[in-house]
Amino acid sequence: MGVCSKRFALNAEVGVVKALNVNAPGEFKVSSADAILGGIG
């Protein structure tokens, strides 16, 4: 087995990271589409 990455979502605008959301192990909260779209507006 290899090393697994954590689940995350990144929001970038013109090559600049605006938000990086990393979930805790076993969770699916901050990287969901709803969470990301909520943070854009």
C-alpha positions in Angstrom: 0.0 0.0 0.0 1.1 3.5 -0.7 0.5 6.8 1.0 -3.0 8.3 0.6 -3.7 12.0 0.4 -6.3 13.7 2.5 -9.6 14.7 0.9 -9.4 18.4 0.0 -10.9 21.1 -2.2 -9.0 24.0 -3.6 -10.4 27.2 -5.0 -8.0 29.1 -7.3 -8.5 32.3 -9.3 -6.0 33.2 -12.0 -3.4 30.9 -10.5 -3.8 32.2 -7.0 -5.2 30.0 -4.3 -8.2 31.7 -2.7 -9.2 28.8 -0.4 -7.8 25.4 0.6 -10.2 23.2 2.5 -8.9 19.9 4.0 -11.2 17.4 5.6 -10.4 15.6 8.8 -9.8 11.9 8.3 -13.1 10.1 7.6 -15.2 13.3 7.2 -16.8 14.9 4.2 -17.7 18.4 5.2 -15.4 21.2 4.0 -14.6 19.7 0.6 -18.2 19.1 -0.5 -19.5 21.1 -3.5 -22.0 22.8 -1.3 -19.2 24.0 1.1 -17.1 25.3 -1.8 -19.9 27.0 -3.6 -21.0 28.6 -0.3 -17.6 30.1 0.2 -17.4 31.6 -3.3 -20.4 33.9 -3.1 
